[in-house]
């Protein structure tokens, strides 16, 4: 038995230990728990707050948003799981729609085609992949189904997953409302889309969700204007309701229209337009390039000082790298809005400095082909130097491309790329810092 003269000191020591543990958990424990203990922080100023010791920021307005990722069985295993640790990690309301129902890295995907007329599924050859998945699961996939063939002006006409994809867009809208019909905003993304959530939420605060809005980067097929699906798009609750009311009595008619088209995002844009919801042009905030292929120097301040909302054609590695950069940038700068100029300064220019002045087996995506003889990379460089607006160039045997916008690009065999650092620095100095953010607003 402990004597009386030791009981008080032991009791005091125990209380002190508990207090130490309490304050440790209060101030440091959240780095181990992976969440904020105070949500929201006291000084939010209505914008996202990032804390170095937390994986997730406080995101004002995120509970008003329903996020929808569209994918397919041929790409899901490779491209989707990375989002659960990055772009979707801090998002409380999201759903993954696919052409195959399965558990993917702990997240259940929903078959978005389950309500399509069974006769169409059995008679339309574009559903061959879907029917094999229904009959045999992933064992029904063929090696030729899983490929990464490049897009053409008319999509990927030989890709079974791409041909099936167009059928997902209209059912996805109704399935989304079944998941949640009371969100203010519905944000649609694909497996190779990246979204800057603090920027997006700040932007949406400038709109009224009771107004029918359809926000995206503009594309056209014939005279039909629509938002590019891979770049992501946002639809207000009012617009979702108008769509649902329009589609309900016309399902068979719209299925016929879908069958006659090659792009599902175009189908959706046409139906929204017919329902009285036009596209709100949002480029270059919502846009279709990666950070390494974005035209930073185009249109001067419009492209330089615009907030980043989305990137497209992002590999899993791209998503991880951009997520890490954005998180680090926000923690270090404490700035609320990430601009394209910030990405160039904090990510692209630093990576350009690490590359050689001339990089072999590399394509910096210079797009303006030089008309004339080019025998070597040195000739190509000379053509760029002669063009006062040229800041970079790329060469393939006998062909030379130039560009007035600096890009990092990516590895590509049989292509050599070069940059003119002096001109790049001069252009950056000319563009300068952004005293005004170029928001695209109503």
HELIX and SHEET records of a PDB file:
HELIX    1   1 UNK A    4  UNK A   27  1                                  24    
HELIX    2   2 UNK A   30  UNK A   33  1                                   4    
HELIX    3   3 UNK A   62  UNK A   64  5                                   3    
HELIX    4   4 UNK A   73  UNK A   79  1                                   7    
HELIX    5   5 UNK A   81  UNK A   85  5                                   5    
HELIX    6   6 UNK A  118  UNK A  123  1                                   6    
HELIX    7   7 UNK A  125  UNK A  127  5                                   3    
HELIX    8   8 UNK A  128  UNK A  136  1                                   9    
HELIX    9   9 UNK A  137  UNK A  140  5                                   4    
HELIX   10  10 UNK A  143  UNK A  145  5                                   3    
HELIX   11  11 UNK A  160  UNK A  165  1                                   6    
HELIX   12  12 UNK A  168  UNK A  179  1                                  12    
HELIX   13  13 UNK A  197  UNK A  204  1                                   8    
HELIX   14  14 UNK A  237  UNK A  248  1                                  12    
HELIX   15  15 UNK A  251  UNK A  260  1                                  10    
HELIX   16  16 UNK A  264  UNK A  274  1                                  11    
HELIX   17  17 UNK A  301  UNK A  304  1                                   4    
HELIX   18  18 UNK A  316  UNK A  333  1                                  18    
HELIX   19  19 UNK A  340  UNK A  343  1                                   4    
HELIX   20  20 UNK A  344  UNK A  348  3                                   5    
HELIX   21  21 UNK A  349  UNK A  354  1                                   6    
HELIX   22  22 UNK A  377  UNK A  386  1                                  10    
HELIX   23  23 UNK A  421  UNK A  431  1                                  11    
SHEET    1   A 7 UNK A 110  UNK A 111  0                                        
SHEET    2   A 7 UNK A  94  UNK A  98  1                                        
SHEET    3   A 7 UNK A  65  UNK A  70  1                                        
SHEET    4   A 7 UNK A 185  UNK A 190  1                                        
SHEET    5   A 7 UNK A 233  UNK A 236 -1                                        
SHEET    6   A 7 UNK A 214  UNK A 216 -1                                        
SHEET    7   A 7 UNK A 280  UNK A 281  1                                        
SHEET    1   B 2 UNK A 103  UNK A 104  0                                        
SHEET    2   B 2 UNK A 107  UNK A 108 -1                                        
SHEET    1   C 2 UNK A 194  UNK A 195  0                                        
SHEET    2   C 2 UNK A 310  UNK A 311 -1                                        
SHEET    1   D 2 UNK A 218  UNK A 221  0                                        
SHEET    2   D 2 UNK A 224  UNK A 227 -1                                        
SHEET    1   E 5 UNK A 358  UNK A 359  0                                        
SHEET    2   E 5 UNK A 416  UNK A 419 -1                                        
SHEET    3   E 5 UNK A 392  UNK A 396 -1                                        
SHEET    4   E 5 UNK A 399  UNK A 403 -1                                        
SHEET    5   E 5 UNK A 368  UNK A 369 -1                                        
SHEET    1   F 2 UNK A 362  UNK A 363  0                                        
SHEET    2   F 2 UNK A 410  UNK A 411 -1                                        
END                                                                             
